[in-house]
Amino acid sequence: MFYQNVRCLCTKLNTFRNNIESSCADLFAITGTGFNESIHSAEIVPPDYKILRCDRTDGRKQGGVFLVVTYRLELRKVKLPSVVNLDNCVYK
């Protein structure tokens, strides 16, 4: 797994794509993307990778996150209850 807070990835897309392709990680968790709907997923990751995005929708340039996985993993969005108390969850 690879994690990074990128502090606005908009100007670093080519470098990011190259880093993903040369990495041996299968899962990438990226925060602080600064993305909105004007940036297409195809601009962010190579064709063989899957991406799940949560962009800023309030007009601010900071924030936003995404997960990227290689073909070896499945990535899907799941619906959560409206109120989730993570303090009471068990993780394995």
Protein Blocks (a to p, Z undefined) as FASTA:
>chain_A
ZZddeehpklmmmmmmmmmmmpcbfbdcdehklpafklcfklmpcfkbccdddddfehpa
ggcidddddfkbccddddddfbdcfklpccZZ
